[in-house]
Amino acid sequence: MKTIIVGAGIAGLSAARHLKARGLEVLVVEASPFIGGRVRSAAVGDSLVGIGATWIHHPNGNPIAMLCDEFGLDRAKFDLSNLSAFQQLHDKTRLDEASSTLVRTIEDDFWEHFNPEGAQLGESAADLISCYFDALPHDIAHLRARALILNALETELCAPAELIGASNFVAQTQPYDGGDEIIAGGYSALVDCIATGVALRLSWPVARMSQTSSCVEVIGIDGTVETAAYVIVTVPLGVLKANTIRFEPTPPESIGFAIDKIGFGVFEKVVLQFKERWWTTQSTPNGMHFLSDTTFRYWLDISHLARCPTLVAHVAGPPAENLSSTPDMRVSDALTALHAHFDVVPPSTAAFATTWQADPWTRGGYSRLPPGVDGRLIDDLAQPFGRVVLAGEHTSRWRYGYVDGAMESGVRAAKQIIGLAAG
Ligand SMILES: Cc1cc2nc3c(=O)[nH]c(=O)nc-3n(C[C@H](O)[C@H](O)[C@H](O)COP(=O)(O)OP(=O)(O)OC[C@H]3O[C@@H](n4cnc5c(N)ncnc54)[C@H](O)[C@@H]3O)c2cc1C
C-alpha cells in the first residue's frame, strides 16, 4: 500500500515519518526545490536566518518541543513579550521610562480583563479592544496602549483586528503553555531530522488528482503521473483557495465551504543586518514597536540568533497591504522607516525580504478564524474524502497557524490513512 503526500512542509514530513515508521511505503512530492515549506532559512550576510517559522510558541507540553528533545536539538527562551519596554514614537523620540511603565500597566490590565471565552461568535478582536478602551479615558497613555495591543495582535494573527474572530484567542490558548522558545540551528534543523530517510520528489508541482475506487492518480503540471492507494494533501490553505490543484471528483461541499470561509492572512519579514547594534543602549529588550502608522511597526532584535547585529521587521495584518512588490523595494522601505524613527541609521551590510504571498506554493502567511466562522469548520477540512485526506496547519482544530498544529495534523492524517486501509 503506497501513500503519496503532497507537500514537504512539517505536516507532510510528519505524516511520512509516521507511516514510514509503521513500515508503509510513502512518497512525498513537493512543488519547490526545498523541503520545509513555511519553515525555511535564508543566507543573510554570513548568517542563516529563519524567514518563516522561528519560534516554538507555548513550549510546555508542545509536541515540537518533545520532538526537539528526541532529536537532541537544544532549545532556548526568547521572550517575545519583552518588546514594549523599547517603544519608539514617530517623531524620533523614545518613550521615557515613566510613560513606558504606564503604557505597560494598561496593557497588562487589558490582558487581565481579556475574556474571549465570553465573546459571541460574531465578535472580532477589534470589538474586544473597543469594549475595554471605550470605557476608559482617551488620554495619550491609553491611545498608546491601544496602538501597542493592536500592533501585537494584528502582527501575530496576520490580519486586521476586524477580521480576527474572538474565538481565535480561545483556540490558541489551548492546550500548551509557557512563553516562546527558539531551536538551536533553527526550525530547519528539525525539518532535516524529520525528513531523514523519507522518499522525496522535489520540484514537482501537482496540478490534478483523480481517484477511482481502487487508487489515486496524482498528475504533475509536467503531465507525468504518480499512482498510490491513498493521498495526503498538505498544501497551504492559500493554495487550496486558489484552486491550484484540481480534484476529481470534487471534494464534498463541506470542505469547499470551509476552504472558502477560513481566513488566510499575509505575513512577511524584512531582515536587515548592520555592522553594529546601533539601535539600543539597553541589553535586554528583544525588539520594538513603532507607535506610528508606518508599514514597519513591529521589529525584533535577533542579533544573538544571527550572531550578527540583526533587526527583523514583521509585517502582517493591515500594514502588509502597503508593502511594495519587490524584495529590494521592501528593504529600501524598511530602511526609510528606520530613518523616520532614529536620527542616525548606518547603511545595512546585508538584507533579505520575503515574498510569501507572491509564492504560488504558499500564497500568504497562515490561517485564522474570521468573526462568525465556527472553528468546527476546521474539523470538516480534516474529514477524508474517498482515498484523499487533507492535512496542514489549517486543518488543526486548536493549533492552526502553528508549526506544532501542522505536525499534529500530519500525524492525524497518517492515522486516518491507516484506518482507511484497514477498512
Ligand atoms: C513569516 C511566517 C512566520 C511564521 N512564524 C511562526 C512561528 O514563529 N512559529 C510557529 O509555530 N509558526 C509560524 N508560522 C506558521 C508555520 O510556518 C506554519 O504553520 C507551518 O510551517 C505550516 O506547515 P504545513 O506543513 O502545514 O505547510 P507548509 O509548510 O506551507 O507546507 C506545504 C508544502 O506544500 C507545497 N506545495 C504547495 N502547492 C503544491 C503543489 N501544487 N504541489 C506540490 N507541493 C505543493 C509547498 O511548497 C510547501 O512546501 C509562520 C509562518 C510564516 C509565513
PDBQT file of the ligand as one rigid body, heavy atoms in Angstrom, charges set to zero:
ROOT
HETATM    1  C1  LIG A 501       6.517  34.523   8.020  1.00  0.00    +0.000 C 
HETATM    2  C2  LIG A 501       5.980  33.391   8.859  1.00  0.00    +0.000 A 
HETATM    3  C3  LIG A 501       6.361  33.273  10.182  1.00  0.00    +0.000 A 
HETATM    4  C4  LIG A 501       5.867  32.233  10.966  1.00  0.00    +0.000 A 
HETATM    5  N1  LIG A 501       6.293  32.104  12.265  1.00  0.00    +0.000 NA
HETATM    6  C5  LIG A 501       5.900  31.041  13.010  1.00  0.00    +0.000 A 
HETATM    7  C6  LIG A 501       6.471  30.790  14.283  1.00  0.00    +0.000 A 
HETATM    8  O1  LIG A 501       7.354  31.523  14.724  1.00  0.00    +0.000 OA
HETATM    9  N2  LIG A 501       6.022  29.714  14.982  1.00  0.00    +0.000 N 
HETATM   10  C7  LIG A 501       5.063  28.869  14.502  1.00  0.00    +0.000 A 
HETATM   11  O2  LIG A 501       4.671  27.901  15.202  1.00  0.00    +0.000 OA
HETATM   12  N3  LIG A 501       4.537  29.065  13.265  1.00  0.00    +0.000 NA
HETATM   13  C8  LIG A 501       4.941  30.106  12.497  1.00  0.00    +0.000 A 
HETATM   14  N4  LIG A 501       4.468  30.263  11.228  1.00  0.00    +0.000 N 
HETATM   15  C9  LIG A 501       3.482  29.303  10.715  1.00  0.00    +0.000 C 
HETATM   16  C10 LIG A 501       4.168  27.984  10.295  1.00  0.00    +0.000 C 
HETATM   17  O3  LIG A 501       5.248  28.276   9.460  1.00  0.00    +0.000 OA
HETATM   18  C11 LIG A 501       3.171  27.096   9.572  1.00  0.00    +0.000 C 
HETATM   19  O4  LIG A 501       2.016  26.915  10.380  1.00  0.00    +0.000 OA
HETATM   20  C12 LIG A 501       3.714  25.707   9.247  1.00  0.00    +0.000 C 
HETATM   21  O5  LIG A 501       5.056  25.743   8.846  1.00  0.00    +0.000 OA
HETATM   22  C13 LIG A 501       2.841  25.118   8.148  1.00  0.00    +0.000 C 
HETATM   23  O6  LIG A 501       3.299  23.823   7.793  1.00  0.00    +0.000 OA
HETATM   24  P1  LIG A 501       2.478  22.999   6.718  1.00  0.00    +0.000 P 
HETATM   25  O7  LIG A 501       3.182  21.720   6.537  1.00  0.00    +0.000 OA
HETATM   26  O8  LIG A 501       1.044  22.971   7.106  1.00  0.00    +0.000 OA
HETATM   27  O9  LIG A 501       2.524  23.889   5.387  1.00  0.00    +0.000 OA
HETATM   28  P2  LIG A 501       3.786  24.325   4.506  1.00  0.00    +0.000 P 
HETATM   29  O10 LIG A 501       4.997  24.400   5.340  1.00  0.00    +0.000 OA
HETATM   30  O11 LIG A 501       3.374  25.513   3.754  1.00  0.00    +0.000 OA
HETATM   31  O12 LIG A 501       3.994  23.073   3.522  1.00  0.00    +0.000 OA
HETATM   32  C14 LIG A 501       3.177  22.890   2.397  1.00  0.00    +0.000 C 
HETATM   33  C15 LIG A 501       4.064  22.469   1.238  1.00  0.00    +0.000 C 
HETATM   34  O13 LIG A 501       3.213  22.226   0.088  1.00  0.00    +0.000 OA
HETATM   35  C16 LIG A 501       3.956  22.613  -1.053  1.00  0.00    +0.000 C 
HETATM   36  N5  LIG A 501       3.019  22.798  -2.184  1.00  0.00    +0.000 N 
HETATM   37  C17 LIG A 501       2.162  23.808  -2.389  1.00  0.00    +0.000 A 
HETATM   38  N6  LIG A 501       1.472  23.615  -3.536  1.00  0.00    +0.000 NA
HETATM   39  C18 LIG A 501       1.922  22.451  -4.069  1.00  0.00    +0.000 A 
HETATM   40  C19 LIG A 501       1.597  21.724  -5.233  1.00  0.00    +0.000 A 
HETATM   41  N7  LIG A 501       0.665  22.142  -6.115  1.00  0.00    +0.000 N 
HETATM   42  N8  LIG A 501       2.254  20.552  -5.475  1.00  0.00    +0.000 NA
HETATM   43  C20 LIG A 501       3.196  20.093  -4.603  1.00  0.00    +0.000 A 
HETATM   44  N9  LIG A 501       3.547  20.757  -3.478  1.00  0.00    +0.000 NA
HETATM   45  C21 LIG A 501       2.901  21.917  -3.206  1.00  0.00    +0.000 A 
HETATM   46  C22 LIG A 501       4.638  23.892  -0.620  1.00  0.00    +0.000 C 
HETATM   47  O14 LIG A 501       5.737  24.209  -1.464  1.00  0.00    +0.000 OA
HETATM   48  C23 LIG A 501       5.063  23.541   0.814  1.00  0.00    +0.000 C 
HETATM   49  O15 LIG A 501       6.373  23.022   0.855  1.00  0.00    +0.000 OA
HETATM   50  C24 LIG A 501       4.956  31.289  10.413  1.00  0.00    +0.000 A 
HETATM   51  C25 LIG A 501       4.579  31.405   9.071  1.00  0.00    +0.000 A 
HETATM   52  C26 LIG A 501       5.076  32.447   8.294  1.00  0.00    +0.000 A 
HETATM   53  C27 LIG A 501       4.676  32.547   6.841  1.00  0.00    +0.000 C 
ENDROOT
TORSDOF 0
